[in-house]
Amino acid sequence: MDFSWNEEQQAFRREVIRFAKEELNSDVVERDLKEEFDWEGWRKCGKFGIQGLPISKEYGGSEAGILTTVCALEALGYGCRDNGLMFSINAHMWSSEVPLLHFGTPAQKERYLPKLVSGEWVGVHAMTEPMSGSDAYSMRSRAERKGDRYVINGSKTFITNAVYADLVIVFANLYPEKGAAGVSAFIVEKGTPGFTISRKLHKMGLRTSPMAELAFQDCEVPVENLLGKEGGGQAIFTASMEWERICILASHLGGMQRMLETSVSYAKERTQFGQPIGQFPAIANKIADMDVRLETARLILYKAAWLKEQGRHPLREASMAKLYVSESCVANALDAIQIHGGYGYMTEYQIERELRDAISSKIYSGTSEIQKKIIAGLHGL
Ligand SMILES: Cc1cc2nc3c(=O)[nH]c(=O)nc-3n(C[C@H](O)[C@H](O)[C@H](O)COP(=O)(O)OP(=O)(O)OC[C@H]3O[C@@H](n4cnc5c(N)ncnc54)[C@H](O)[C@@H]3O)c2cc1C
């Protein structure tokens, strides 16, 4: 077993941290308050090559393996304090670029991937509906084939990046009588008649990552806009979730490292009762707990990524990584706030935002309860 990054990966990691610290950290507190997306940061990430990490070179990507991608995203999350920007980039990569790469026709890949990779376009994945979340395939959205077109009707909610969507991969049921087997994925471009961004949504955390509801009313797309096969939505969603559950929290590992370092420094500097608070076992134990959670979270996420790099389908490990990293991130943010006392609760110290941002990770890409359901299901329960 080799637990170390190779020299090339280490050098890349350093370069990503430098880039993130220098280019992505301006005005995060203000942008969080105003719910502002960092367009400039998004484009800089595109230019640096973040959005193209796992994408083939012919479409402008760098064809990095999943481990190198995880290494880079962790470094990005360490250097960049804007967790909302990290989340928007990850949602774009795992739920629009990767499905296009694996299920798109050559024409679809050629048309969309270069723009998504460069940061010129924003990609969106629309599955969740007001009445179907965890039970995603019970969706009410419908598609119907009419000659050389599909007509889509339905509404989607909680859609990340939707405010700025250039391209939406929308799931709708083409053959409702077949249940989940009728669910299919369609590509809808901005400006398509019948497709509207119906309402911007406001969130507790990840406030710099835009979110909206989408409406499709007799929205017609050419048959060429089917992604994968008719009834192939399940396969696309499952593949996309496997990537997403492994990779989306890699940036959180970097954030957890940052929170740990900040908490250690504070525990050494802040004195009460004539000594640094880190000398009190109650505080030192919190630091140890944070470190253990971070190390365990890293191992579980790296293992899932390693299995995927071997060409395996690590359903169990991907669910475990999603579950454990998100729960640990929330626990570490709570400890970091407690270590910082009243200052941790204040906006300007940028610790309370970490907690608000972390909580959503227990919900998106399948809730913690759903990850446990998947893991227990593999034991026949
Ligand atoms: C920040 C954020 C970004 C998101 N981005 C997107 C996006 O880009 N695209 C998209 O399509 N969706 C997105 N979502 C939606 C997300 O996928 C759903 O919120 C999630 O799947 C849960 O669905 P729900 O909110 O309807 O909750 P529900 O499914 O109604 O669940 C409510 C509660 O019941 C529990 N529960 C449900 N079923 C079971 C069960 N069988 N066993 C045990 N407990 C159960 C859940 O765990 C939860 O605690 C996003 C959500 C968030 C918070």
The ligand as an SDF file (V2000), in Angstrom:
LIG
                    3D

 53 58  0  0  0  0  0  0  0  0999 V2000
  -27.2260   22.5960   -1.2290 C   0  0  0  0  0  0  0  0  0  0  0  0
  -28.0590   21.6580   -2.0420 C   0  0  0  0  0  0  0  0  0  0  0  0
  -27.8100   21.5220   -3.4010 C   0  0  0  0  0  0  0  0  0  0  0  0
  -28.6140   20.7030   -4.1940 C   0  0  0  0  0  0  0  0  0  0  0  0
  -28.3880   20.6490   -5.5420 N   0  0  0  0  0  0  0  0  0  0  0  0
  -29.1980   19.8790   -6.3210 C   0  0  0  0  0  0  0  0  0  0  0  0
  -29.0250   19.8520   -7.7520 C   0  0  0  0  0  0  0  0  0  0  0  0
  -28.1460   20.5250   -8.3050 O   0  0  0  0  0  0  0  0  0  0  0  0
  -29.8680   19.0800   -8.4820 N   0  0  0  0  0  0  0  0  0  0  0  0
  -30.8530   18.3410   -7.9230 C   0  0  0  0  0  0  0  0  0  0  0  0
  -31.5640   17.6520   -8.6600 O   0  0  0  0  0  0  0  0  0  0  0  0
  -31.0530   18.3560   -6.5810 N   0  0  0  0  0  0  0  0  0  0  0  0
  -30.2540   19.1000   -5.7680 C   0  0  0  0  0  0  0  0  0  0  0  0
  -30.4530   19.1370   -4.4100 N   0  0  0  0  0  0  0  0  0  0  0  0
  -31.5560   18.3950   -3.8400 C   0  0  0  0  0  0  0  0  0  0  0  0
  -31.1180   17.1780   -3.0220 C   0  0  0  0  0  0  0  0  0  0  0  0
  -30.6520   16.1720   -3.8600 O   0  0  0  0  0  0  0  0  0  0  0  0
  -32.3220   16.7630   -2.1590 C   0  0  0  0  0  0  0  0  0  0  0  0
  -32.5630   17.7970   -1.2260 O   0  0  0  0  0  0  0  0  0  0  0  0
  -32.0790   15.4540   -1.4430 C   0  0  0  0  0  0  0  0  0  0  0  0
  -32.0010   14.3830   -2.3420 O   0  0  0  0  0  0  0  0  0  0  0  0
  -33.1610   15.1620   -0.4080 C   0  0  0  0  0  0  0  0  0  0  0  0
  -34.4450   15.3090   -0.9410 O   0  0  0  0  0  0  0  0  0  0  0  0
  -35.5320   16.2100   -0.1710 P   0  0  0  0  0  0  0  0  0  0  0  0
  -34.8940   17.4820    0.1650 O   0  0  0  0  0  0  0  0  0  0  0  0
  -36.7830   16.2160   -0.9640 O   0  0  0  0  0  0  0  0  0  0  0  0
  -35.7840   15.4450    1.2060 O   0  0  0  0  0  0  0  0  0  0  0  0
  -36.7070   14.1600    1.4350 P   0  0  0  0  0  0  0  0  0  0  0  0
  -36.3660   13.0880    0.4750 O   0  0  0  0  0  0  0  0  0  0  0  0
  -38.1330   14.5800    1.5210 O   0  0  0  0  0  0  0  0  0  0  0  0
  -36.2120   13.7030    2.8790 O   0  0  0  0  0  0  0  0  0  0  0  0
  -36.6420   14.3460    4.0920 C   0  0  0  0  0  0  0  0  0  0  0  0
  -36.0150   13.5550    5.2370 C   0  0  0  0  0  0  0  0  0  0  0  0
  -36.4970   12.1980    5.2180 O   0  0  0  0  0  0  0  0  0  0  0  0
  -35.3970   11.3000    5.1430 C   0  0  0  0  0  0  0  0  0  0  0  0
  -35.7380   10.1550    4.3190 N   0  0  0  0  0  0  0  0  0  0  0  0
  -36.3170   10.1280    3.0900 C   0  0  0  0  0  0  0  0  0  0  0  0
  -36.4340    8.8800    2.6470 N   0  0  0  0  0  0  0  0  0  0  0  0
  -35.9170    8.0790    3.6050 C   0  0  0  0  0  0  0  0  0  0  0  0
  -35.7260    6.6720    3.7450 C   0  0  0  0  0  0  0  0  0  0  0  0
  -36.1090    5.8090    2.7750 N   0  0  0  0  0  0  0  0  0  0  0  0
  -35.1390    6.1980    4.8670 N   0  0  0  0  0  0  0  0  0  0  0  0
  -34.7310    7.0710    5.8450 C   0  0  0  0  0  0  0  0  0  0  0  0
  -34.8830    8.3970    5.7760 N   0  0  0  0  0  0  0  0  0  0  0  0
  -35.4700    8.8910    4.6780 C   0  0  0  0  0  0  0  0  0  0  0  0
  -34.2510   12.1090    4.5120 C   0  0  0  0  0  0  0  0  0  0  0  0
  -32.9900   11.5640    4.8100 O   0  0  0  0  0  0  0  0  0  0  0  0
  -34.4880   13.4790    5.1630 C   0  0  0  0  0  0  0  0  0  0  0  0
  -33.9370   13.4710    6.4350 O   0  0  0  0  0  0  0  0  0  0  0  0
  -29.6670   19.9660   -3.6030 C   0  0  0  0  0  0  0  0  0  0  0  0
  -29.9150   20.0880   -2.2220 C   0  0  0  0  0  0  0  0  0  0  0  0
  -29.1250   20.9280   -1.4430 C   0  0  0  0  0  0  0  0  0  0  0  0
  -29.4110   21.0440    0.0270 C   0  0  0  0  0  0  0  0  0  0  0  0
  1  2  1  0
  2  3  1  0
  2 52  2  0
  3  4  2  0
  4  5  1  0
  4 50  1  0
  5  6  2  0
  6  7  1  0
  6 13  1  0
  7  8  2  0
  7  9  1  0
  9 10  1  0
 10 11  2  0
 10 12  1  0
 12 13  2  0
 13 14  1  0
 14 15  1  0
 14 50  1  0
 15 16  1  0
 16 17  1  0
 16 18  1  0
 18 19  1  0
 18 20  1  0
 20 21  1  0
 20 22  1  0
 22 23  1  0
 23 24  1  0
 24 25  2  0
 24 26  1  0
 24 27  1  0
 27 28  1  0
 28 29  2  0
 28 30  1  0
 28 31  1  0
 31 32  1  0
 32 33  1  0
 33 34  1  0
 33 48  1  0
 34 35  1  0
 35 36  1  0
 35 46  1  0
 36 37  1  0
 36 45  1  0
 37 38  2  0
 38 39  1  0
 39 40  1  0
 39 45  2  0
 40 41  1  0
 40 42  2  0
 42 43  1  0
 43 44  2  0
 44 45  1  0
 46 47  1  0
 46 48  1  0
 48 49  1  0
 50 51  2  0
 51 52  1  0
 52 53  1  0
M  END
$$$$
